[in-house]
Amino acid sequence: MTGTGRSRRRTGRRRSAVGALMAAALAVSLAAGCTSSRAPAPDDGRSASQRPNPVVTSPSAAVGPVLAVKIDNAGAARPQTGLDAADIVYVEQVEGGLSRLMAVYATSLPKAVGPVRSARESDLELLRQFDRPVLAFSGAQGKLLPLIDRAPLDAVTPEDAASGDYYRGSDRSAPHNLYLRPDRLVPSPAGPAALTTGFRYGAAPSGGRPEASRTVRYPAARFTFTWSENRAGWLVSMDGRAAPRVSPATVVVQYVKVRTSAFHDFLGNNTPYTETVGSGKAEVLRDGRAYDVHWQRPTATDGTEFTTDDGTPVDFAEGQVWVVLAKA
């Protein structure tokens, strides 16, 4: 398929998704006899990770797709923009042992997100848990594009997007200066029911051990999460550099199989494939404590369940969740 063909196809899918979102929102509004209450959270002086997630009362609370954005995590890309507003941030390994982020937005949309970078094959499996999500990314290698075209999602690159959806910042050099205006792709937040991740929120499980700080290492990257009572969350440091305004309430270190894929970057480095379907061990960090748990995701369309040794579901703290996909 040519680039023009992909553009028409993806733009059509994006318009269809937006149309469905607006129609669903109108239906919910008419049924309730009032305007929708699922607007972005007000600025009350707290970061997004410190505000409690809205309570899901019924499946109709979701009025559209989640927005997933691939975000650069090279040194020249930091500090990133819009990470603090994400509901979930996934961390994955890419070529050369480096890392990249995928931020998922459902309950609020920041004014800008970025820097935006390219997609990987693993993203397609990870995103199958959502109902036709919108994926914003800068592009992908040619052999991967057909897989993205066939995936059940709405993929929007700068080439496919309308003028003004993406823009280049002036304070950094390319490729670390591409930003997205989220409300140009998803006019309003999808709602918490769109987060079909399988995550549960509630009181902390019994047991666990005190944990003041936890570092996760990739071959050429590292993440440190330090508990802050004042922020009621984990301060995030990437390769020793603090991420301002980001303090997830829960951090999950999920041990997964990372294998080689059929793809390589332009330098010949193999692209790792991170398998998120299956089962294994994980650590849940919340409230200054660490819990050893098990994870299970039977199929790509399922969310991920986290349980204790006896099978009891493990609840996360209300707020932002970071999932660090580490090699088992």
C-alpha positions in Angstrom: 0.0 0.0 0.0 1.4 3.4 -0.9 1.9 6.2 1.7 -1.1 8.1 0.1 -3.3 5.0 0.4 -2.3 4.5 4.0 -3.0 8.2 4.7 -6.5 8.0 3.2 -7.3 4.7 5.0 -6.0 5.9 8.4 -7.6 9.3 8.1 -10.9 7.6 7.3 -10.6 5.4 10.3 -9.7 8.4 12.5 -12.7 10.3 11.4 -14.9 7.2 12.0 -13.5 6.8 15.5 -14.1 10.5 16.2 -17.6 10.3 14.8 -18.4 7.3 16.9 -17.0 9.0 20.0 -19.2 12.1 19.5 -22.3 10.1 18.8 -21.8 8.0 21.9 -21.1 11.1 24.0 -24.4 12.6 22.7 -26.3 9.5 23.5 -25.0 9.3 27.0 -25.7 13.0 27.5 -29.3 12.7 26.3 -29.9 9.6 28.4 -28.7 11.4 31.5 -30.7 14.5 30.7 -27.6 16.7 31.1 -24.2 17.4 29.6 -21.4 14.9 30.0 -19.4 15.1 33.3 -16.4 13.3 31.9 -14.3 16.4 31.2 -10.6 16.6 32.0 -9.9 16.9 35.8 -9.7 20.5 37.0 -6.3 21.9 38.0 -6.6 21.6 41.8 -2.8 21.9 42.4 -2.2 18.2 42.4 -0.5 16.2 39.7 -2.5 13.8 37.6 -1.0 10.9 39.5 -2.2 12.3 42.8 -5.8 12.6 41.8 -8.0 9.5 42.4 -9.2 7.7 39.3 -12.9 8.3 38.6 -15.2 5.4 39.8 -16.5 3.3 36.9 -20.2 2.9 37.4 -21.2 1.2 34.2 -19.8 0.2 30.8 -21.5 3.2 29.2 -19.0 5.5 31.0 -16.6 5.0 28.1 -17.5 7.2 25.1 -14.6 6.6 22.8 -11.2 5.1 22.3 -8.1 5.5 24.5 -5.2 7.4 23.1 -1.8 5.7 23.1 1.3 7.8 22.3 4.8 6.4 21.7 7.2 8.7 23.6 10.9 9.1 23.1 13.1 8.3 26.1 16.6 9.2 24.8 18.6 11.7 26.8 17.9 14.5 24.3 14.2 13.9 24.7 14.0 14.7 28.4 12.1 16.0 30.2 9.1 14.7 28.3 5.8 16.6 28.0 2.4 15.3 29.1 3.6 12.1 31.0 2.0 13.3 34.2 -1.5 13.3 32.7 -1.3 9.7 31.5 -3.4 7.0 33.2 -0.8 4.3 32.4 2.8 4.5 31.2 4.4 1.3 29.7 8.2 1.0 29.5 9.7 -1.3 27.0 13.1 -2.2 25.7 14.1 -1.2 22.1 17.2 -1.5 20.0 20.6 -1.2 21.6 19.2 -2.0 25.0 17.6 1.5 25.2 14.0 2.1 26.3 10.9 3.8 25.0 7.6 4.7 26.6 3.9 4.3 25.6 1.6 6.6 27.5 -2.2 5.8 27.5 -4.7 8.5 28.1 -8.4 7.9 28.9 -9.5 10.2 31.8 -7.8 13.4 30.8 -5.9 14.9 27.9 -2.9 17.3 28.3 -2.4 20.2 25.9 0.7 18.5 24.4 2.5 15.1 24.5 6.0 14.2 23.3 8.5 13.9 22.0 6.7 11.4 19.8 8.7 8.5 18.3 8.2 5.4 16.2 6.2 2.3 16.9 7.4 -1.3 17.5 5.8 -4.7 16.7 5.3 -5.4 20.4 2.9 -2.4 20.6 0.3 -4.2 18.5 0.0 -7.1 21.0 0.0 -4.7 24.0 -2.8 -2.5 22.5 -5.1 -5.4 21.6 -6.5 -5.2 25.2 -8.3 -1.9 24.2 -11.2 -1.4 21.9 -9.8 0.1 18.7 -7.4 2.6 20.4 -5.9 5.6 18.6 -2.1 5.1 18.3 0.0 8.2 17.7 3.5 7.6 16.6 6.1 9.2 14.3 6.3 6.3 11.9 7.7 2.8 11.6 10.0 0.8 9.4 8.5 -0.1 6.1 8.1 -3.9 6.7 6.2 -3.2 9.9 3.7 -0.8 8.3 1.5 -3.5 6.8 1.1 -5.2 10.2 0.1 -1.8 11.7 -2.4 -1.3 8.8 -4.1 -4.7 9.6 -4.2 -4.1 13.4 -7.5 -3.3 15.1 -6.5 0.3 15.9 -6.5 3.8 14.4 -2.9 4.6 13.6 -2.1 8.2 13.0 1.4 9.5 12.0 2.3 13.1 11.1 2.0 12.0 7.4 -1.6 10.8 8.0 -2.7 13.6 10.4 -4.4 16.9 9.6 -2.3 20.1 9.7 -1.6 21.1 13.3 -2.2 17.8 14.9 1.6 17.4 15.3 4.2 20.2 15.5 7.9 20.6 15.9 9.3 22.3 19.0 12.0 24.9 18.6 14.0 24.1 21.7 15.4 20.7 20.5 16.7 19.2 17.3 15.0 16.5 15.3 14.0 13.7 15.8 13.5 14.7 19.5 11.2 17.6 19.0 8.0 16.2 17.5 4.9 16.8 19.7 1.2 15.9 19.5 -1.9 18.0 20.4 -4.0 15.1 21.8 -7.4 16.8 21.5 -6.9 17.0 17.7 -7.1 13.2 17.5 -9.4 12.5 20.5 -11.6 15.5 21.1 -12.6 14.4 24.6 -11.4 11.8 27.1 -12.7 8.3 26.6 -13.7 7.7 30.2 -12.3 5.3 32.8 -14.3 2.3 31.4 -12.1 2.4 28.3 -9.1 1.3 30.4 -9.8 -2.4 29.9 -6.4 -3.4 31.4 -7.7 -5.8 34.1 -6.1 -3.5 36.7 -8.0 -3.3 40.0 -7.8 -0.3 42.4 -8.5 -0.5 46.2 -6.9 -1.1 49.5 -3.4 -2.4 49.7 -2.9 -6.2 50.1 -1.6 -7.6 53.3 2.1 -8.4 53.7 4.7 -6.9 51.5 7.9 -5.3 52.6 9.1 -1.7 53.0 10.6 -0.3 49.8 12.1 3.2 49.7 13.6 2.9 46.3 13.6 0.4 43.4 15.9 0.5 40.3 15.1 -1.5 37.1 17.9 -1.8 34.6 17.9 -2.5 30.8 21.2 -3.1 29.0 21.6 0.6 28.2 18.9 2.3 30.4 17.8 2.4 34.0 14.7 3.6 35.9 14.6 4.4 39.6 11.4 4.8 41.6 11.7 6.5 45.0 8.8 6.6 47.4 7.6 10.1 48.4 5.1 10.4 51.3 4.5 14.1 50.4 3.5 13.2 46.8 1.8 9.9 47.8 3.6 8.4 44.8 6.9 7.2 43.4 9.3 9.9 42.1 10.7 8.7 38.7 14.3 9.0 37.6 15.4 7.9 34.1 19.1 7.3 33.6 19.7 9.4 36.7 17.6 12.3 35.5 14.4 13.2 37.4 11.1 13.3 35.6 9.4 16.5 36.8 5.8 16.3 37.9 5.6 12.5 37.5 4.8 10.5 40.6 2.8 7.3 39.8 0.8 5.9 42.7 1.6 2.4 41.6 4.7 0.9 39.8 4.6 -2.6 38.4 7.8 -4.4 37.5 6.5 -7.1 35.2 8.9 -9.8 34.2 8.3 -10.9 30.6 10.0 -12.8 27.8 11.9 -10.5 25.5 12.9 -12.2 22.3 14.4 -11.2 19.0 12.0 -10.2 16.2 12.2 -10.2 12.4 12.9 -6.5 12.4 16.1 -4.4 12.6 16.9 -0.7 12.8 18.9 1.1 10.2 22.1 0.2 12.0 21.3 -3.5 11.9 20.4 -3.8 15.6 17.6 -6.3 16.2 14.3 -5.0 17.5 13.3 -6.8 20.7 9.8 -8.2 20.9 8.3 -7.9 24.4 5.7 -10.6 25.0 2.9 -9.4 27.2 0.6 -12.4 26.7 1.3 -15.3 29.0 2.2 -15.4 32.7 5.0 -14.8 35.1 6.3 -13.0 38.1 6.0 -9.3 39.0 6.5 -6.8 41.7 3.9 -4.2 42.7 5.1 -1.1 44.4 2.5 1.0 46.2 2.3 3.0 49.4 6.1 2.6 50.1 5.9 -1.2 50.0 6.7 -3.9 47.5 4.6 -7.0 46.9 5.7 -10.1 45.0 2.9 -11.2 42.8 2.0 -13.3 39.7 0.7 -11.9 36.4 -1.5 -13.6 33.8 -2.8 -12.5 30.4 -4.3 -15.5 28.6 -4.9 -13.8 25.2 -4.1 -10.5 23.5 -7.6 -9.3 23.9 -7.5 -9.8 27.7 -6.3 -7.5 30.3 -3.6 -8.5 32.8 -4.5 -10.0 36.2 -2.1 -9.6 39.2 -2.6 -12.1 42.1 -0.9 -13.2 45.3 0.4 -16.8 45.7 -3.1 -18.0 46.8 -4.8 -16.4 43.8 -6.2 -13.3 45.5 -6.4 -10.3 43.2 -4.0 -7.5 44.0 -5.4 -3.9 44.0 -3.4 -0.9 42.9 -3.4 2.5 44.6 -5.7 5.0 42.9 -3.8 7.1 40.4 -1.3 6.8 37.6 0.3 3.3 37.0 3.7 2.7 35.4 4.3 -0.8 34.0 8.0 -1.6 33.5 8.3 -4.6 31.2 11.6 -6.2 32.3 13.2 -9.2 30.9 12.5 -12.4 32.9 
